[in-house]
Amino acid sequence: MVKDLLCPLSNKWNLEKIRGILPQYEDIILRIKTSSTQSLDTVIWLKEKSGEYTAKTGYGLGMTADKPPMETIEPVNWLRDIWNIKTSPKVKDFLWRVARRAIPVSSNLERRGFPSFNCKKYGVHEDDLHVFLTCPLAEEAWSLLPTVQRPLSSIATATELIKQGKNFVPLPPTGLNATLWPWVIWNLWKARNKLVFENRVFTAQEIVLKSIKE
């Protein structure tokens, strides 16, 4: 319960408990102001001075509420850009979700009305491009990948990263015939989730080695 995350005397947030139970939501929880009077919670309707809900103000709010803006998604050709990639079906499905902005990074969740949050490791705003390319961990992982070409710094979207994947061919002397870059994206995502939910840190070397083995 919420009260279990509060200090009983001050009624302020107990940081130790929050970090032990819900570390991934620390920033969001701390934005919520707690009551210093320790009074019971009461539901109020802000559109009425009395705090009581009325059908009139409820109807008025529903009629005047702004419609959410149409979400623009960069076009991606499923057959050409994803299906033809020589990789596992589960990775193809994941790449499709990345291209459709359907993975739960902060920027995607914000579009659906959720509060924003930062990258747990580096403290900057989290979007899909940060997770897969511009995050220092991702940058190091790509730099270690034994491929002829690596992602360009000019890449502006995760979809563009996927489309350019065909250029990331393994170097001939390595003896690697498998397509590595989809597994790097997959394992960067797994490393991100391990950090958020289990507080476990992976190195770039571990991510690349795991991608080669898989």
N, C-alpha and C positions, 0 to 999 in steps of 0.2 A: 504494500500500500504506500501511497505518497507520504503519509506521516512517518513511515519508517526511514525516510531519507532526510528527515528534519531533525535538528538538534532540539531536544525536549524543552530546554530552558529558554533559548533565544528564538526558537522557531525559524531559524535560518537553515539553509541547506547544509547538510553534513557532507563535505567534500570527500572524506575518506570512504563513506558508504557509497556515494555516487560512483566514484572511481572503481570501487570494488564490484559493484553490481551492474551499472549501466555506463561504462566509460565512454562508449560511442555516442551517448546522448548528453554528455557533460555540458557542452556549450549551450545546447537547447534548454536544458533544465535550469541552468543558472540565469537564463534570461527571464525566467518567471519570477515575479516579485512575490515574496511571502508576506503574510500579515504579521505585524509585530504584536497585535492584540491577542493572537491565538483564538480569535472568534471562529465559530463554525462557518463553513462554506455555505453560501447562499446563491442560488441561481437568480440572476436579474436580467431583465430585457432592457438594453441600453437605449432603445428607441422611445421609451416612455419614461417620464420623470419619476413615476411611481415604481418603476422597475418591474411592473406586471406586463406580461405579454397580452397584446390585443390583436384580433384578427385584422383590424384595419391597418395597423402599422406593419404587420407581417406581410399582408398582401401588397402594400405599397413598396416594401423593400424588395419583394420578389419581382415586381414590375419594373423597378428602376435599376436593379443590379446589372452591372456591366457583364456582358458575355466575355468569356475568356478568349484571348486572341488565338487565331488559327496557328497551330504549330507548323513551322516549316521544317521539313526534313529533307536533307540532301538526297537526291535520287540515287538509288543503287540497283543495279541489275542483278537479280538473284542468281540467274544461271551463269552469267559471265564473271561477276565479281566474287561470288561466294561458292556456288555449287561446284564449279570446276576446280576449286582448290583441292589439292591432294592432301587431305587431312581427315581427322576423325569426324563422324557425323555430329557428335556433341559439340565439337569446336565450331563446325559450320553453323550450327544453330545459335551458338553464342555470338559469333561474328555478325549474324543477321540481327540479333537483338541489340548489339552495339550500334550497328548502322541505323537501326530504327529508334535509337535513343530509349531503349526499353530496359537498360540496366540501372540499378538504384544508386547512381552517383548523385551528389548534391544538386547539380545543375538540372538533371532530369526530374528529380523529385520536386524541385522548386516550381517547375512548370505545372505540376499537379497540386500545387497549393501547400506543400510541406515546407517547414522552416529549412533554411540553408545550414550547412555545416562545413567545416574545413577538413582538409587532409589531416589525418591524425598524426602522421609522422612529421610533416613539414609546416603545418599550420596555415596553408594557403587555401583559397577556395578550390573545391574539388569539382572538376568536370571530367568527362571521359578522356579528353585529350591529355589532361594532367596525369591521369592514372596510367595511360598507355604510352605516353611519349615525353612530356615535358617534366614530369617528376624526376628528380635526380636519380632515384632508383631505376626508373625506366630508361633514362638516358644512359646510365652505366650498363644496363643489361643489353641494350641495343649495340653499344660500343664493343661489347665482348662477343657478339654473335659472329661466327665465322662465315660471313656472306660477302659476295662481291660488292654489293651496294647496301647501304643502311638508310633508314628514314631520313628525309631532308628536314632541316629545321623550319623550312617554309610551309610544311604541312599544317593546315589550319583546322582540320576536323578529323575525328576518328574514322569517318567514312572514307576520307581521302587517304588515310593511312592504309586502310584495307585495300583500296583500289590500287595502291602502289606496291602492294605486297608481292606481286608477280616479279618485281625487280630485285627482290631480296633473295638471290640465288646463292646456295652454299658454295664456298670456295672448293675447287676441284681437289686439292691435296688432302682435304679433310676426310674424304671418302664418305661424306654424308649425302645420301640421295633424297632424304625426306625433306618436306617443306617445313622449315623451322619457325618462321615468323608467326604463324597462327598460334603455335604453342607458347610462344613468348607472350603474346597478348593474353592467352588463357591463364598462364601461370602468374602474370602480373596481377590479374584480377583475383586469383586465388590468394596470392600474397597479401593483397589489399584487405581481403576479407579476414584472413588469419590475424592481421594486425588489429582490425576494428573489433572483431568479436572474441578473439582469444589472446590479444596483446602479444602475439608471436611475431617476431621480426625475421624476415628472410633477406639474404644478401642477393646482389645481382648475380654473383657467381652461382649461387644455388638455383636461381630462376633459370639461367641459361643451361646449366647442367641438366636440370629436370626436363627442360624443353627438348634437349638433344636425346635424352633417354626415352622420352615418350614418342 
